[in-house]
Amino acid sequence: MTSVNESIWAAVRACRDVLDEANGSDPQELTCRVLKVAEEAGEAAGAWIGVLGQNPRKGVTHTRAEVAGELADVALAALIAIESLGFDAREVLDDCAGKVGARLAAAAGAVPAAVSRD
């Protein structure tokens, strides 16, 4: 399994538990948690626009470090949403990383470590 600091998983579970306690976990609430990922992605996009100074009225308004922080919010929101849907976010993330690794290996003409040539 992917090695990620245990405090991240504890925070994900704690956030899910707090949200469940405060808001329940009916389909409408789960929808809000999935949409939260999109909201956070929008904030990351806005911060990147701020790094580029794309808005002439505002100029440069953000740093790359702020963009990284917003992207971390996206990742955390996604992990909380995965857990809220009843899945183990570690396993889902590990599976995703495995699929990406296999595609990269295939594109490079290599065989992924988990695949045997026998």
Backbone as XML, in Angstrom:
<?xml version="1.0"?>
<chain id="A" units="angstrom">
  <residue number="1" name="MET">
    <atom name="N" x="0.831" y="-1.179" z="0.000"/>
    <atom name="CA" x="0.000" y="0.000" z="0.000"/>
    <atom name="C" x="0.879" y="1.247" z="0.000"/>
  </residue>
  <residue number="2" name="THR">
    <atom name="N" x="0.358" y="2.319" z="-0.551"/>
    <atom name="CA" x="1.087" y="3.573" z="-0.609"/>
    <atom name="C" x="1.395" y="4.070" z="0.799"/>
  </residue>
  <residue number="3" name="SER">
    <atom name="N" x="2.625" y="4.502" z="1.011"/>
    <atom name="CA" x="3.013" y="5.001" z="2.328"/>
    <atom name="C" x="2.719" y="6.496" z="2.409"/>
  </residue>
  <residue number="4" name="VAL">
    <atom name="N" x="1.757" y="6.843" z="3.216"/>
    <atom name="CA" x="1.398" y="8.240" z="3.452"/>
    <atom name="C" x="1.303" y="8.424" z="4.955"/>
  </residue>
  <residue number="5" name="ASN">
    <atom name="N" x="1.729" y="9.558" z="5.424"/>
    <atom name="CA" x="1.733" y="9.854" z="6.851"/>
    <atom name="C" x="0.391" y="9.506" z="7.491"/>
  </residue>
  <residue number="6" name="GLU">
    <atom name="N" x="0.429" y="8.777" z="8.586"/>
    <atom name="CA" x="-0.791" y="8.333" z="9.276"/>
    <atom name="C" x="-1.659" y="9.506" z="9.722"/>
  </residue>
  <residue number="7" name="SER">
    <atom name="N" x="-1.061" y="10.647" z="10.012"/>
    <atom name="CA" x="-1.862" y="11.791" z="10.460"/>
    <atom name="C" x="-2.825" y="12.271" z="9.379"/>
  </residue>
  <residue number="8" name="ILE">
    <atom name="N" x="-2.467" y="12.067" z="8.120"/>
    <atom name="CA" x="-3.376" y="12.440" z="7.028"/>
    <atom name="C" x="-4.636" y="11.596" z="7.090"/>
  </residue>
  <residue number="9" name="TRP">
    <atom name="N" x="-4.477" y="10.289" z="7.246"/>
    <atom name="CA" x="-5.641" y="9.399" z="7.281"/>
    <atom name="C" x="-6.482" y="9.663" z="8.518"/>
  </residue>
  <residue number="10" name="ALA">
    <atom name="N" x="-5.826" y="9.963" z="9.634"/>
    <atom name="CA" x="-6.570" y="10.293" z="10.854"/>
    <atom name="C" x="-7.387" y="11.569" z="10.648"/>
  </residue>
  <residue number="11" name="ALA">
    <atom name="N" x="-6.808" y="12.553" z="9.979"/>
    <atom name="CA" x="-7.524" y="13.803" z="9.705"/>
    <atom name="C" x="-8.701" y="13.563" z="8.766"/>
  </residue>
  <residue number="12" name="VAL">
    <atom name="N" x="-8.505" y="12.723" z="7.757"/>
    <atom name="CA" x="-9.586" y="12.404" z="6.814"/>
    <atom name="C" x="-10.745" y="11.752" z="7.555"/>
  </residue>
  <residue number="13" name="ARG">
    <atom name="N" x="-10.429" y="10.757" z="8.374"/>
    <atom name="CA" x="-11.496" y="10.066" z="9.125"/>
    <atom name="C" x="-12.174" y="11.008" z="10.112"/>
  </residue>
  <residue number="14" name="ALA">
    <atom name="N" x="-11.387" y="11.844" z="10.783"/>
    <atom name="CA" x="-11.964" y="12.783" z="11.750"/>
    <atom name="C" x="-12.896" y="13.778" z="11.060"/>
  </residue>
  <residue number="15" name="CYS">
    <atom name="N" x="-12.486" y="14.288" z="9.913"/>
    <atom name="CA" x="-13.348" y="15.216" z="9.168"/>
    <atom name="C" x="-14.634" y="14.533" z="8.731"/>
  </residue>
  <residue number="16" name="ARG">
    <atom name="N" x="-14.514" y="13.314" z="8.226"/>
    <atom name="CA" x="-15.712" y="12.567" z="7.829"/>
    <atom name="C" x="-16.637" y="12.370" z="9.019"/>
  </residue>
  <residue number="17" name="ASP">
    <atom name="N" x="-16.074" y="12.002" z="10.164"/>
    <atom name="CA" x="-16.884" y="11.774" z="11.362"/>
    <atom name="C" x="-17.587" y="13.052" z="11.820"/>
  </residue>
  <residue number="18" name="VAL">
    <atom name="N" x="-16.873" y="14.170" z="11.803"/>
    <atom name="CA" x="-17.469" y="15.449" z="12.208"/>
    <atom name="C" x="-18.604" y="15.824" z="11.257"/>
  </residue>
  <residue number="19" name="LEU">
    <atom name="N" x="-18.368" y="15.659" z="9.958"/>
    <atom name="CA" x="-19.415" y="15.969" z="8.981"/>
    <atom name="C" x="-20.620" y="15.052" z="9.144"/>
  </residue>
  <residue number="20" name="ASP">
    <atom name="N" x="-20.361" y="13.757" z="9.366"/>
    <atom name="CA" x="-21.467" y="12.814" z="9.579"/>
    <atom name="C" x="-22.289" y="13.214" z="10.797"/>
  </residue>
  <residue number="21" name="GLU">
    <atom name="N" x="-21.605" y="13.576" z="11.869"/>
    <atom name="CA" x="-22.291" y="13.950" z="13.108"/>
    <atom name="C" x="-23.101" y="15.233" z="12.924"/>
  </residue>
  <residue number="22" name="ALA">
    <atom name="N" x="-22.529" y="16.202" z="12.249"/>
    <atom name="CA" x="-23.188" y="17.505" z="12.091"/>
    <atom name="C" x="-24.286" y="17.498" z="11.036"/>
  </residue>
  <residue number="23" name="ASN">
    <atom name="N" x="-24.045" y="16.759" z="9.941"/>
    <atom name="CA" x="-24.928" y="16.871" z="8.778"/>
    <atom name="C" x="-25.584" y="15.572" z="8.345"/>
  </residue>
  <residue number="24" name="GLY">
    <atom name="N" x="-25.222" y="14.471" z="8.977"/>
    <atom name="CA" x="-25.727" y="13.183" z="8.519"/>
    <atom name="C" x="-24.968" y="12.724" z="7.286"/>
  </residue>
  <residue number="25" name="SER">
    <atom name="N" x="-25.486" y="11.695" z="6.650"/>
    <atom name="CA" x="-24.796" y="11.167" z="5.461"/>
    <atom name="C" x="-25.803" y="10.707" z="4.410"/>
  </residue>
  <residue number="26" name="ASP">
    <atom name="N" x="-26.895" y="11.455" z="4.297"/>
    <atom name="CA" x="-27.889" y="11.113" z="3.278"/>
    <atom name="C" x="-27.357" y="11.502" z="1.896"/>
  </residue>
  <residue number="27" name="PRO">
    <atom name="N" x="-28.042" y="11.106" z="0.829"/>
    <atom name="CA" x="-27.538" y="11.406" z="-0.519"/>
    <atom name="C" x="-27.282" y="12.896" z="-0.779"/>
  </residue>
  <residue number="28" name="GLN">
    <atom name="N" x="-28.111" y="13.765" z="-0.230"/>
    <atom name="CA" x="-27.889" y="15.201" z="-0.431"/>
    <atom name="C" x="-26.576" y="15.638" z="0.214"/>
  </residue>
  <residue number="29" name="GLU">
    <atom name="N" x="-26.302" y="15.153" z="1.415"/>
    <atom name="CA" x="-25.053" y="15.499" z="2.090"/>
    <atom name="C" x="-23.856" y="14.943" z="1.327"/>
  </residue>
  <residue number="30" name="LEU">
    <atom name="N" x="-23.967" y="13.715" z="0.836"/>
    <atom name="CA" x="-22.868" y="13.137" z="0.063"/>
    <atom name="C" x="-22.633" y="13.938" z="-1.213"/>
  </residue>
  <residue number="31" name="THR">
    <atom name="N" x="-23.713" y="14.408" z="-1.821"/>
    <atom name="CA" x="-23.581" y="15.260" z="-3.004"/>
    <atom name="C" x="-22.780" y="16.512" z="-2.664"/>
  </residue>
  <residue number="32" name="CYS">
    <atom name="N" x="-23.086" y="17.112" z="-1.532"/>
    <atom name="CA" x="-22.351" y="18.315" z="-1.109"/>
    <atom name="C" x="-20.870" y="18.023" z="-0.907"/>
  </residue>
  <residue number="33" name="ARG">
    <atom name="N" x="-20.557" y="16.857" z="-0.379"/>
    <atom name="CA" x="-19.145" y="16.513" z="-0.150"/>
    <atom name="C" x="-18.404" y="16.299" z="-1.465"/>
  </residue>
  <residue number="34" name="VAL">
    <atom name="N" x="-19.082" y="15.703" z="-2.436"/>
    <atom name="CA" x="-18.459" y="15.539" z="-3.755"/>
    <atom name="C" x="-18.294" y="16.906" z="-4.420"/>
  </residue>
  <residue number="35" name="LEU">
    <atom name="N" x="-19.314" y="17.745" z="-4.328"/>
    <atom name="CA" x="-19.228" y="19.083" z="-4.916"/>
    <atom name="C" x="-18.169" y="19.945" z="-4.235"/>
  </residue>
  <residue number="36" name="LYS">
    <atom name="N" x="-17.872" y="19.672" z="-2.978"/>
    <atom name="CA" x="-16.829" y="20.404" z="-2.257"/>
    <atom name="C" x="-15.483" y="20.255" z="-2.962"/>
  </residue>
  <residue number="37" name="VAL">
    <atom name="N" x="-15.254" y="19.099" z="-3.567"/>
    <atom name="CA" x="-14.009" y="18.876" z="-4.307"/>
    <atom name="C" x="-13.924" y="19.871" z="-5.467"/>
  </residue>
  <residue number="38" name="ALA">
    <atom name="N" x="-15.036" y="20.040" z="-6.187"/>
    <atom name="CA" x="-15.058" y="20.988" z="-7.304"/>
    <atom name="C" x="-14.874" y="22.424" z="-6.816"/>
  </residue>
  <residue number="39" name="GLU">
    <atom name="N" x="-15.490" y="22.744" z="-5.690"/>
    <atom name="CA" x="-15.332" y="24.083" z="-5.120"/>
    <atom name="C" x="-13.865" y="24.361" z="-4.807"/>
  </residue>
  <residue number="40" name="GLU">
    <atom name="N" x="-13.219" y="23.403" z="-4.169"/>
    <atom name="CA" x="-11.802" y="23.575" z="-3.821"/>
    <atom name="C" x="-10.939" y="23.666" z="-5.079"/>
  </residue>
  <residue number="41" name="ALA">
    <atom name="N" x="-11.280" y="22.896" z="-6.114"/>
    <atom name="CA" x="-10.533" y="22.974" z="-7.376"/>
    <atom name="C" x="-10.673" y="24.364" z="-7.990"/>
  </residue>
  <residue number="42" name="GLY">
    <atom name="N" x="-11.856" y="24.945" z="-7.878"/>
    <atom name="CA" x="-12.054" y="26.305" z="-8.368"/>
    <atom name="C" x="-11.190" y="27.309" z="-7.626"/>
  </residue>
  <residue number="43" name="GLU">
    <atom name="N" x="-11.042" y="27.111" z="-6.328"/>
    <atom name="CA" x="-10.178" y="28.001" z="-5.549"/>
    <atom name="C" x="-8.722" y="27.851" z="-5.980"/>
  </residue>
  <residue number="44" name="ALA">
    <atom name="N" x="-8.305" y="26.624" z="-6.270"/>
    <atom name="CA" x="-6.937" y="26.404" z="-6.752"/>
    <atom name="C" x="-6.742" y="27.076" z="-8.108"/>
  </residue>
  <residue number="45" name="ALA">
    <atom name="N" x="-7.733" y="26.952" z="-8.975"/>
    <atom name="CA" x="-7.648" y="27.591" z="-10.290"/>
    <atom name="C" x="-7.580" y="29.110" z="-10.147"/>
  </residue>
  <residue number="46" name="GLY">
    <atom name="N" x="-8.393" y="29.658" z="-9.258"/>
    <atom name="CA" x="-8.362" y="31.100" z="-9.029"/>
    <atom name="C" x="-7.020" y="31.565" z="-8.499"/>
  </residue>
  <residue number="47" name="ALA">
    <atom name="N" x="-6.442" y="30.774" z="-7.622"/>
    <atom name="CA" x="-5.123" y="31.120" z="-7.089"/>
    <atom name="C" x="-4.067" y="31.088" z="-8.193"/>
  </residue>
  <residue number="48" name="TRP">
    <atom name="N" x="-4.155" y="30.111" z="-9.097"/>
    <atom name="CA" x="-3.187" y="30.033" z="-10.196"/>
    <atom name="C" x="-3.324" y="31.245" z="-11.116"/>
  </residue>
  <residue number="49" name="ILE">
    <atom name="N" x="-4.568" y="31.647" z="-11.382"/>
    <atom name="CA" x="-4.789" y="32.866" z="-12.161"/>
    <atom name="C" x="-4.125" y="34.043" z="-11.454"/>
  </residue>
  <residue number="50" name="GLY">
    <atom name="N" x="-4.199" y="34.047" z="-10.127"/>
    <atom name="CA" x="-3.548" y="35.093" z="-9.349"/>
    <atom name="C" x="-2.036" y="35.049" z="-9.435"/>
  </residue>
  <residue number="51" name="VAL">
    <atom name="N" x="-1.464" y="33.858" z="-9.537"/>
    <atom name="CA" x="-0.010" y="33.727" z="-9.714"/>
    <atom name="C" x="0.408" y="34.313" z="-11.057"/>
  </residue>
  <residue number="52" name="LEU">
    <atom name="N" x="-0.388" y="34.028" z="-12.078"/>
    <atom name="CA" x="-0.058" y="34.496" z="-13.426"/>
    <atom name="C" x="-0.328" y="35.985" z="-13.613"/>
  </residue>
  <residue number="53" name="GLY">
    <atom name="N" x="-1.104" y="36.570" z="-12.711"/>
    <atom name="CA" x="-1.465" y="37.973" z="-12.874"/>
    <atom name="C" x="-2.371" y="38.174" z="-14.076"/>
  </residue>
  <residue number="54" name="GLN">
    <atom name="N" x="-3.156" y="37.154" z="-14.390"/>
    <atom name="CA" x="-3.980" y="37.145" z="-15.601"/>
    <atom name="C" x="-5.038" y="38.237" z="-15.598"/>
  </residue>
  <residue number="55" name="ASN">
    <atom name="N" x="-5.529" y="38.609" z="-14.442"/>
    <atom name="CA" x="-6.539" y="39.663" z="-14.357"/>
    <atom name="C" x="-5.820" y="41.007" z="-14.256"/>
  </residue>
  <residue number="56" name="PRO">
    <atom name="N" x="-5.867" y="41.820" z="-15.322"/>
    <atom name="CA" x="-5.116" y="43.080" z="-15.304"/>
    <atom name="C" x="-5.573" y="44.048" z="-14.209"/>
  </residue>
  <residue number="57" name="ARG">
    <atom name="N" x="-6.808" y="43.936" z="-13.800"/>
    <atom name="CA" x="-7.321" y="44.810" z="-12.747"/>
    <atom name="C" x="-6.702" y="44.469" z="-11.396"/>
  </residue>
  <residue number="58" name="LYS">
    <atom name="N" x="-6.416" y="43.168" z="-11.175"/>
    <atom name="CA" x="-5.899" y="42.724" z="-9.879"/>
    <atom name="C" x="-4.392" y="42.526" z="-9.876"/>
  </residue>
  <residue number="59" name="GLY">
    <atom name="N" x="-3.827" y="42.142" z="-11.006"/>
    <atom name="CA" x="-2.402" y="41.845" z="-11.061"/>
    <atom name="C" x="-2.085" y="40.531" z="-10.358"/>
  </residue>
  <residue number="60" name="VAL">
    <atom name="N" x="-0.845" y="40.380" z="-9.910"/>
    <atom name="CA" x="-0.416" y="39.169" z="-9.212"/>
    <atom name="C" x="-0.961" y="39.225" z="-7.787"/>
  </residue>
  <residue number="61" name="THR">
    <atom name="N" x="-1.742" y="38.203" z="-7.430"/>
    <atom name="CA" x="-2.404" y="38.202" z="-6.122"/>
    <atom name="C" x="-2.066" y="36.988" z="-5.270"/>
  </residue>
  <residue number="62" name="HIS">
    <atom name="N" x="-1.422" y="35.987" z="-5.846"/>
    <atom name="CA" x="-1.146" y="34.753" z="-5.116"/>
    <atom name="C" x="0.279" y="34.285" z="-5.388"/>
  </residue>
  <residue number="63" name="THR">
    <atom name="N" x="0.744" y="33.388" z="-4.543"/>
    <atom name="CA" x="2.054" y="32.757" z="-4.716"/>
    <atom name="C" x="1.856" y="31.284" z="-5.077"/>
  </residue>
  <residue number="64" name="ARG">
    <atom name="N" x="2.913" y="30.676" z="-5.565"/>
    <atom name="CA" x="2.854" y="29.235" z="-5.843"/>
    <atom name="C" x="2.580" y="28.446" z="-4.567"/>
  </residue>
  <residue number="65" name="ALA">
    <atom name="N" x="3.108" y="28.912" z="-3.458"/>
    <atom name="CA" x="2.854" y="28.230" z="-2.182"/>
    <atom name="C" x="1.366" y="28.260" z="-1.850"/>
  </residue>
  <residue number="66" name="GLU">
    <atom name="N" x="0.713" y="29.365" z="-2.142"/>
    <atom name="CA" x="-0.735" y="29.437" z="-1.907"/>
    <atom name="C" x="-1.492" y="28.490" z="-2.830"/>
  </residue>
  <residue number="67" name="VAL">
    <atom name="N" x="-1.032" y="28.372" z="-4.066"/>
    <atom name="CA" x="-1.646" y="27.412" z="-4.990"/>
    <atom name="C" x="-1.464" y="25.996" z="-4.453"/>
  </residue>
  <residue number="68" name="ALA">
    <atom name="N" x="-0.273" y="25.687" z="-3.974"/>
    <atom name="CA" x="-0.025" y="24.355" z="-3.408"/>
    <atom name="C" x="-0.963" y="24.087" z="-2.240"/>
  </residue>
  <residue number="69" name="GLY">
    <atom name="N" x="-1.176" y="25.076" z="-1.392"/>
    <atom name="CA" x="-2.109" y="24.922" z="-0.278"/>
    <atom name="C" x="-3.526" y="24.662" z="-0.759"/>
  </residue>
  <residue number="70" name="GLU">
    <atom name="N" x="-3.939" y="25.372" z="-1.800"/>
    <atom name="CA" x="-5.277" y="25.148" z="-2.363"/>
    <atom name="C" x="-5.385" y="23.749" z="-2.969"/>
  </residue>
  <residue number="71" name="LEU">
    <atom name="N" x="-4.331" y="23.293" z="-3.625"/>
    <atom name="CA" x="-4.342" y="21.938" z="-4.189"/>
    <atom name="C" x="-4.404" y="20.885" z="-3.089"/>
  </residue>
  <residue number="72" name="ALA">
    <atom name="N" x="-3.749" y="21.156" z="-1.966"/>
    <atom name="CA" x="-3.854" y="20.239" z="-0.824"/>
    <atom name="C" x="-5.294" y="20.190" z="-0.317"/>
  </residue>
  <residue number="73" name="ASP">
    <atom name="N" x="-5.981" y="21.333" z="-0.328"/>
    <atom name="CA" x="-7.398" y="21.349" z="0.050"/>
    <atom name="C" x="-8.220" y="20.466" z="-0.887"/>
  </residue>
  <residue number="74" name="VAL">
    <atom name="N" x="-7.901" y="20.503" z="-2.185"/>
    <atom name="CA" x="-8.594" y="19.655" z="-3.165"/>
    <atom name="C" x="-8.380" y="18.189" z="-2.814"/>
  </residue>
  <residue number="75" name="ALA">
    <atom name="N" x="-7.126" y="17.826" z="-2.560"/>
    <atom name="CA" x="-6.804" y="16.432" z="-2.247"/>
    <atom name="C" x="-7.517" y="15.973" z="-0.985"/>
  </residue>
  <residue number="76" name="LEU">
    <atom name="N" x="-7.494" y="16.792" z="0.050"/>
    <atom name="CA" x="-8.138" y="16.420" z="1.305"/>
    <atom name="C" x="-9.650" y="16.297" z="1.122"/>
  </residue>
  <residue number="77" name="ALA">
    <atom name="N" x="-10.253" y="17.240" z="0.413"/>
    <atom name="CA" x="-11.697" y="17.171" z="0.164"/>
    <atom name="C" x="-12.051" y="15.899" z="-0.603"/>
  </residue>
  <residue number="78" name="ALA">
    <atom name="N" x="-11.215" y="15.517" z="-1.561"/>
    <atom name="CA" x="-11.470" y="14.301" z="-2.333"/>
    <atom name="C" x="-11.374" y="13.062" z="-1.453"/>
  </residue>
  <residue number="79" name="LEU">
    <atom name="N" x="-10.374" y="13.006" z="-0.599"/>
    <atom name="CA" x="-10.225" y="11.852" z="0.288"/>
    <atom name="C" x="-11.391" y="11.749" z="1.265"/>
  </residue>
  <residue number="80" name="ILE">
    <atom name="N" x="-11.845" y="12.886" z="1.775"/>
    <atom name="CA" x="-13.001" y="12.882" z="2.680"/>
    <atom name="C" x="-14.245" y="12.408" z="1.934"/>
  </residue>
  <residue number="81" name="ALA">
    <atom name="N" x="-14.429" y="12.862" z="0.706"/>
    <atom name="CA" x="-15.581" y="12.428" z="-0.089"/>
    <atom name="C" x="-15.532" y="10.926" z="-0.345"/>
  </residue>
  <residue number="82" name="ILE">
    <atom name="N" x="-14.358" y="10.397" z="-0.654"/>
    <atom name="CA" x="-14.211" y="8.954" z="-0.881"/>
    <atom name="C" x="-14.619" y="8.181" z="0.365"/>
  </residue>
  <residue number="83" name="GLU">
    <atom name="N" x="-14.103" y="8.594" z="1.512"/>
    <atom name="CA" x="-14.466" y="7.936" z="2.776"/>
    <atom name="C" x="-15.960" y="8.071" z="3.052"/>
  </residue>
  <residue number="84" name="SER">
    <atom name="N" x="-16.526" y="9.222" z="2.746"/>
    <atom name="CA" x="-17.947" y="9.463" z="2.988"/>
    <atom name="C" x="-18.832" y="8.559" z="2.136"/>
  </residue>
  <residue number="85" name="LEU">
    <atom name="N" x="-18.335" y="8.162" z="0.974"/>
    <atom name="CA" x="-19.076" y="7.257" z="0.097"/>
    <atom name="C" x="-18.976" y="5.805" z="0.546"/>
  </residue>
  <residue number="86" name="GLY">
    <atom name="N" x="-18.224" y="5.571" z="1.620"/>
    <atom name="CA" x="-18.134" y="4.232" z="2.184"/>
    <atom name="C" x="-16.937" y="3.423" z="1.727"/>
  </residue>
  <residue number="87" name="PHE">
    <atom name="N" x="-15.988" y="4.086" z="1.101"/>
    <atom name="CA" x="-14.790" y="3.393" z="0.637"/>
    <atom name="C" x="-13.600" y="3.758" z="1.512"/>
  </residue>
  <residue number="88" name="ASP">
    <atom name="N" x="-12.600" y="2.901" z="1.516"/>
    <atom name="CA" x="-11.351" y="3.179" z="2.213"/>
    <atom name="C" x="-10.500" y="4.042" z="1.281"/>
  </residue>
  <residue number="89" name="ALA">
    <atom name="N" x="-10.309" y="5.298" z="1.649"/>
    <atom name="CA" x="-9.586" y="6.232" z="0.780"/>
    <atom name="C" x="-8.165" y="5.761" z="0.497"/>
  </residue>
  <residue number="90" name="ARG">
    <atom name="N" x="-7.547" y="5.085" z="1.469"/>
    <atom name="CA" x="-6.192" y="4.554" z="1.235"/>
    <atom name="C" x="-6.196" y="3.566" z="0.081"/>
  </residue>
  <residue number="91" name="GLU">
    <atom name="N" x="-7.143" y="2.638" z="0.118"/>
    <atom name="CA" x="-7.212" y="1.619" z="-0.930"/>
    <atom name="C" x="-7.533" y="2.236" z="-2.284"/>
  </residue>
  <residue number="92" name="VAL">
    <atom name="N" x="-8.469" y="3.170" z="-2.304"/>
    <atom name="CA" x="-8.841" y="3.819" z="-3.561"/>
    <atom name="C" x="-7.648" y="4.576" z="-4.133"/>
  </residue>
  <residue number="93" name="LEU">
    <atom name="N" x="-6.934" y="5.301" z="-3.288"/>
    <atom name="CA" x="-5.766" y="6.053" z="-3.736"/>
    <atom name="C" x="-4.659" y="5.116" z="-4.199"/>
  </residue>
  <residue number="94" name="ASP">
    <atom name="N" x="-4.447" y="4.036" z="-3.465"/>
    <atom name="CA" x="-3.433" y="3.058" z="-3.844"/>
    <atom name="C" x="-3.776" y="2.417" z="-5.184"/>
  </residue>
  <residue number="95" name="ASP">
    <atom name="N" x="-5.049" y="2.052" z="-5.374"/>
    <atom name="CA" x="-5.485" y="1.476" z="-6.652"/>
    <atom name="C" x="-5.266" y="2.462" z="-7.796"/>
  </residue>
  <residue number="96" name="CYS">
    <atom name="N" x="-5.601" y="3.712" z="-7.558"/>
    <atom name="CA" x="-5.426" y="4.742" z="-8.582"/>
    <atom name="C" x="-3.949" y="4.896" z="-8.951"/>
  </residue>
  <residue number="97" name="ALA">
    <atom name="N" x="-3.091" y="4.947" z="-7.941"/>
    <atom name="CA" x="-1.652" y="5.073" z="-8.194"/>
    <atom name="C" x="-1.131" y="3.867" z="-8.968"/>
  </residue>
  <residue number="98" name="GLY">
    <atom name="N" x="-1.652" y="2.683" z="-8.645"/>
    <atom name="CA" x="-1.250" y="1.482" z="-9.369"/>
    <atom name="C" x="-1.643" y="1.536" z="-10.836"/>
  </residue>
  <residue number="99" name="LYS">
    <atom name="N" x="-2.855" y="2.013" z="-11.112"/>
    <atom name="CA" x="-3.313" y="2.133" z="-12.502"/>
    <atom name="C" x="-2.464" y="3.136" z="-13.273"/>
  </residue>
  <residue number="100" name="VAL">
    <atom name="N" x="-2.166" y="4.254" z="-12.647"/>
    <atom name="CA" x="-1.341" y="5.264" z="-13.304"/>
    <atom name="C" x="0.054" y="4.708" z="-13.562"/>
  </residue>
  <residue number="101" name="GLY">
    <atom name="N" x="0.611" y="4.018" z="-12.571"/>
    <atom name="CA" x="1.930" y="3.410" z="-12.751"/>
    <atom name="C" x="1.948" y="2.410" z="-13.889"/>
  </residue>
  <residue number="102" name="ALA">
    <atom name="N" x="0.892" y="1.612" z="-13.998"/>
    <atom name="CA" x="0.807" y="0.628" z="-15.081"/>
    <atom name="C" x="0.723" y="1.322" z="-16.440"/>
  </residue>
  <residue number="103" name="ARG">
    <atom name="N" x="-0.048" y="2.387" z="-16.526"/>
    <atom name="CA" x="-0.154" y="3.126" z="-17.797"/>
    <atom name="C" x="1.182" y="3.758" z="-18.173"/>
  </residue>
  <residue number="104" name="LEU">
    <atom name="N" x="1.870" y="4.313" z="-17.181"/>
    <atom name="CA" x="3.174" y="4.910" z="-17.461"/>
    <atom name="C" x="4.166" y="3.859" z="-17.933"/>
  </residue>
  <residue number="105" name="ALA">
    <atom name="N" x="4.149" y="2.718" z="-17.261"/>
    <atom name="CA" x="5.056" y="1.636" z="-17.648"/>
    <atom name="C" x="4.728" y="1.140" z="-19.048"/>
  </residue>
  <residue number="106" name="ALA">
    <atom name="N" x="3.447" y="1.000" z="-19.355"/>
    <atom name="CA" x="3.042" y="0.540" z="-20.688"/>
    <atom name="C" x="3.460" y="1.548" z="-21.754"/>
  </residue>
  <residue number="107" name="ALA">
    <atom name="N" x="3.313" y="2.823" z="-21.450"/>
    <atom name="CA" x="3.695" y="3.859" z="-22.403"/>
    <atom name="C" x="5.198" y="3.861" z="-22.648"/>
  </residue>
  <residue number="108" name="ALA">
    <atom name="N" x="5.957" y="3.460" z="-21.635"/>
    <atom name="CA" x="7.415" y="3.418" z="-21.761"/>
    <atom name="C" x="7.895" y="2.080" z="-22.312"/>
  </residue>
  <residue number="109" name="GLY">
    <atom name="N" x="6.949" y="1.156" z="-22.548"/>
    <atom name="CA" x="7.314" y="-0.152" z="-23.068"/>
    <atom name="C" x="7.813" y="-1.110" z="-22.015"/>
  </residue>
  <residue number="110" name="ALA">
    <atom name="N" x="7.624" y="-0.775" z="-20.764"/>
    <atom name="CA" x="8.061" y="-1.634" z="-19.664"/>
    <atom name="C" x="6.875" y="-2.417" z="-19.134"/>
  </residue>
  <residue number="111" name="VAL">
    <atom name="N" x="7.169" y="-3.426" z="-18.351"/>
    <atom name="CA" x="6.132" y="-4.198" z="-17.681"/>
    <atom name="C" x="6.114" y="-3.752" z="-16.227"/>
  </residue>
  <residue number="112" name="PRO">
    <atom name="N" x="4.941" y="-3.352" z="-15.697"/>
    <atom name="CA" x="4.886" y="-2.934" z="-14.290"/>
    <atom name="C" x="5.370" y="-4.034" z="-13.366"/>
  </residue>
  <residue number="113" name="ALA">
    <atom name="N" x="5.908" y="-3.656" z="-12.227"/>
    <atom name="CA" x="6.447" y="-4.620" z="-11.268"/>
    <atom name="C" x="5.409" y="-5.639" z="-10.836"/>
  </residue>
  <residue number="114" name="ALA">
    <atom name="N" x="4.142" y="-5.254" z="-10.769"/>
    <atom name="CA" x="3.092" y="-6.163" z="-10.303"/>
    <atom name="C" x="2.642" y="-7.140" z="-11.384"/>
  </residue>
  <residue number="115" name="VAL">
    <atom name="N" x="3.118" y="-6.971" z="-12.607"/>
    <atom name="CA" x="2.693" y="-7.832" z="-13.709"/>
    <atom name="C" x="3.839" y="-8.766" z="-14.083"/>
  </residue>
  <residue number="116" name="SER">
    <atom name="N" x="3.539" y="-10.041" z="-14.136"/>
    <atom name="CA" x="4.553" y="-11.034" z="-14.485"/>
    <atom name="C" x="4.543" y="-11.287" z="-15.986"/>
  </residue>
  <residue number="117" name="ARG">
    <atom name="N" x="5.707" y="-11.602" z="-16.562"/>
    <atom name="CA" x="5.799" y="-11.934" z="-17.987"/>
    <atom name="C" x="5.595" y="-13.420" z="-18.232"/>
  </residue>
  <residue number="118" name="ASP">
    <atom name="N" x="5.338" y="-14.191" z="-17.171"/>
    <atom name="CA" x="5.178" y="-15.643" z="-17.329"/>
    <atom name="C" x="3.935" y="-15.983" z="-18.076"/>
  </residue>
</chain>
